[in-house]
């Protein structure tokens, strides 16, 4: 089954939920705010997608860091502590990951 990782209050997440529901695609939702993220799952995201993709540099959690903090950032530790800085959504299906919400690319990813 498809699992979607994120936080429910995010507008992009809401668009992703609507997209999946409109297409009739069943999914499980992993809420970072309620459940956090296990170290192994975060490592998997980083291995599959890369730190640059998993770290949401557009969000306020990252942007609030000083330049020195950004330079010396341990991305893995930061994301474990600040799950709101993880790119949203992240989709997982059959041991494959897809980050972000781009409907055309997601359509292709879901059918391959």
C-alpha positions as CSV (number, residue, x, y, z in Angstrom):
1,X,0.0,0.0,0.0
2,X,1.1,3.6,-0.7
3,X,2.2,5.5,2.4
4,X,2.3,9.3,2.4
5,X,4.5,11.0,5.0
6,X,4.0,14.6,6.2
7,X,2.0,16.8,8.4
8,X,-1.8,17.4,8.0
9,X,-1.8,21.2,8.2
10,X,0.4,21.6,5.1
11,X,-1.4,22.9,2.0
12,X,0.7,20.7,-0.3
13,X,-0.3,17.7,1.8
14,X,-3.9,18.6,1.4
15,X,-3.5,18.8,-2.4
16,X,-1.8,15.4,-2.3
17,X,-4.6,13.9,-0.2
18,X,-7.2,15.3,-2.6
19,X,-5.3,14.0,-5.6
20,X,-5.1,10.5,-4.2
21,X,-8.7,10.5,-3.1
22,X,-9.9,11.8,-6.5
23,X,-7.9,9.0,-8.3
24,X,-9.3,6.4,-5.8
25,X,-5.8,5.4,-4.7
26,X,-5.8,4.0,-1.2
27,X,-3.1,5.2,1.1
28,X,-1.8,5.2,4.7
29,X,-0.8,8.5,6.2
30,X,2.2,8.9,8.5
31,X,1.9,12.1,10.5
32,X,5.2,13.4,11.7
33,X,3.6,15.6,14.3
34,X,2.0,12.6,16.0
35,X,4.4,9.8,15.2
36,X,7.7,11.5,14.6
37,X,10.0,9.6,12.3
38,X,12.1,6.5,13.0
39,X,15.9,6.9,12.4
40,X,15.8,3.9,9.9
41,X,13.0,5.5,7.9
42,X,14.7,8.9,7.7
43,X,18.0,7.2,6.6
44,X,16.0,5.4,3.9
45,X,14.6,8.6,2.6
46,X,18.0,10.2,2.5
47,X,19.6,7.1,0.8
48,X,16.8,7.0,-1.8
49,X,16.3,10.7,-2.4
50,X,19.4,12.5,-1.2
51,X,19.8,15.1,1.6
52,X,19.2,18.0,-0.8
53,X,15.7,16.6,-1.6
54,X,14.7,15.5,1.9
55,X,15.7,18.7,3.5
56,X,13.0,21.4,2.8
57,X,15.1,24.5,2.4
58,X,12.0,26.6,1.4
59,X,10.3,26.1,4.8
60,X,10.6,28.5,7.7
61,X,12.1,25.9,10.0
62,X,15.3,25.8,7.8
63,X,15.2,29.5,6.9
64,X,15.3,30.5,10.6
65,X,18.7,29.0,11.0
66,X,21.7,31.3,11.0
67,X,24.2,31.0,8.2
68,X,26.6,29.4,10.6
69,X,24.0,26.8,11.7
70,X,23.3,26.1,8.0
71,X,27.0,25.6,7.3
72,X,27.5,23.2,10.1
73,X,24.2,21.4,9.9
74,X,24.0,17.7,10.5
75,X,21.0,17.1,8.3
76,X,20.0,13.8,9.7
77,X,20.0,15.0,13.3
78,X,18.2,18.2,12.4
79,X,15.5,16.4,10.5
80,X,15.0,13.9,13.4
81,X,14.5,16.8,15.8
82,X,12.6,19.1,13.4
83,X,10.3,16.9,11.3
84,X,8.6,19.9,9.8
85,X,11.8,20.5,7.8
86,X,11.4,17.2,5.9
87,X,10.2,17.7,2.3
88,X,6.4,17.1,2.0
89,X,5.0,14.9,1.0
90,X,7.1,11.9,0.7
91,X,5.4,8.9,-1.0
92,X,6.6,5.3,-0.4
93,X,5.3,2.4,-2.5
94,X,7.0,-0.9,-3.1
95,X,10.3,0.3,-1.6
96,X,10.4,3.3,-3.9
97,X,10.2,6.9,-2.8
98,X,8.9,10.1,-4.4
99,X,9.2,13.5,-2.8
100,X,7.0,16.6,-3.4
101,X,3.7,17.0,-5.2
102,X,3.9,17.3,-8.9
103,X,0.8,15.5,-10.3
104,X,2.2,14.7,-13.7
105,X,5.4,13.2,-12.3
106,X,3.5,11.4,-9.6
107,X,1.2,9.9,-12.2
108,X,4.2,8.4,-14.0
109,X,5.9,7.3,-10.7
110,X,2.7,5.5,-9.6
111,X,2.4,3.6,-12.8
112,X,6.0,2.4,-13.1
